[in-house]
């Protein structure tokens, strides 16, 4: 158990190192306003903190830097969410007042804004198409021979394609087809749609629509959408601004890693109600050894449908990042909840 003095010194070193990226010496801490400890006392405590594994001493410096254990203790027991300023709140909230019709636009903008506000890299996983439900299907004629087929899911995902109408088919047939599918398939998970339309629904279609097989083919093609998470990145090259990643090869390794399917699956597996913070080698992926990863989910009806992640150096502004992710997670959850009920 750390003493109050050790807690103060550990926090002071981590806060200074996050800000400066330079090792912190006892003299720097002793000059802080209100500090009554002598440099010698602070040096002794720093040596004890190093012995306990909370600090490290770079070879070329008399100062100390946090270890992964130090950062972990800092995140778990010291840091608290930072108070966001009005500019931060405006930048995020303004996005949700815009008239955006598709969730892709919202998430793409969210990734960009979050990366701009943190100067780190943002990765947002969109709702998993495979596990969402059909909310509405529309077939909209745009000419005598062509139709736009649109389906909307309960998470706000929109997919549309243009098709050539089968011969001997009129607007009445199209309207019947849409009505039957919306009546029989609303709120059905997408992965079940193909099977249902070829079994139960096809019998109903056969009774009411000529050449119904051609319309089923259109529906099949419309459902040929990715069934894995949609991934949205913001600020991929922001890490170049961090001293730890000035080496281009180090940055390239990191970027290659965060784009792999294994890493995306890892983010998907992390989705949970509570925010998760992974520091340094707690991230088992090559290139992430000097990074921290903070992840939170957004939901519809307590069902986690996507996640927001920030990748930055272990020398990350944890309090600020946690606050921003919490705010965006709440706002995305509210937005998708609203779309679900519209």
BELRA-V787981 format. One line per field, one symbol per residue. psi: psi as a letter, one per 30 degrees, with the letter a starting at -180 (. if undefined). burial: # if it has 9 or more other ideal C-beta (glycine too) atoms within 8 Angstrom, else .. A space follows every 10 residues. Layout:
# BELRA-V787981
psi = ???
burial = ???
This chain:
# BELRA-V787981
psi = kkleeeeeee eeeeeeeeef gkkkleeeef fkkfkfklee eeeeeeeeee efgflljkeg lfallkleee eeeeeffekl klkkleeeee eeeeefflik fkfeeeeeee eeeeeeffga kkjkklkjef gllkekkkjj kfafflkkkk kklfggkkkk lklkkllhkl eeeeeeeeee eeeffkgkke ffeeeeffde eeeeeeffkk hfeeeeeeee eegilkglkk kkkkhegfff fkefgfkeee eeeeeeeffl eeeeeeeeff klekkkjkkb ffjgkkfgfg lkkkkllllk hgkjfllkkk kllfilieee eeeeeeeeee eeeeeeeeee f.
burial = ....###.## ####.###.. ..####.### ......#... ###.##.### ...##.#... ..######.# #####..#.. .#.#...##. ###.##.... .######### ########.# #########. .####.###. #....##### ########.. ..#.#...#. ..######.# ##.###.### ..#..##... ##.##...#. ##.###.### ###....### #####..##. .#.##....# #.######.# ..##.###.# #...###### ..#.#.##.. ########## ...####### ########## #########. #######.## ..
